[in-house]
Amino acid sequence: MSEEIKRIEVGIRITEFRDSINVTQRAVSEEIGIAYQSVNKIEKGGLRINEDYTRWLYEKGINLNWLFFGDGNMLRHERIDGENLSEFTSSIDGKLDKSLDILLQLKKRLID
């Protein structure tokens, strides 16, 4: 695959992601401190994506494997920190308890 085609594919994915988070090219250029024209050229495949834009996309949640290779989901999976882990496990515990109750009720109906 040629370098130009690769840049165009990456640019299309950048645009798709940027649109999905409702951010304009102008806002990107202001946030990362590069010219609006550079953002536009990167998304059209005329320029190779730079480190600042890549970092900004990553911070916004893009899956870099998807961005550069088209593999996987658009969004990366976040690590769960201690506070979120506690919240997450409480949520799961509640769902498991509810599921167990339903299964026990079904078992009772089948036996009776």
Steps between C-alpha positions, in 0.01 A plus 500: 500500500641838406579767759241732343219243522597427863484874585158528333364200695632639829351839412159345436512325837609821676205685347260222596623505859507880526145520365387233747614716793353816342823698476582730208832517319534857624455385863765230449745753358445732796527223760824351368653821369542423131363688202145424392633436149731229637210324671306516174793363296559217749135395479508513120820292487720782376718500811613223730343522848734654755569399859289780653191403302556131575531575874184716491304220329627247754401727790152529348470119502595377152638149457836556327491152347172596331637840399816374329398152386118492499504214754266472796253755628522874454513561875766360726409323821573701811682355795286490809659687791432418867200729541339390175581137577305517825206658318528241222512201734203630703303529178596147395421359845151649486439355155631158607275500807200585283592229248543245778157587641342453157673163454389382844140602423514312169645193671224509762231523229649208313520280809153590634 
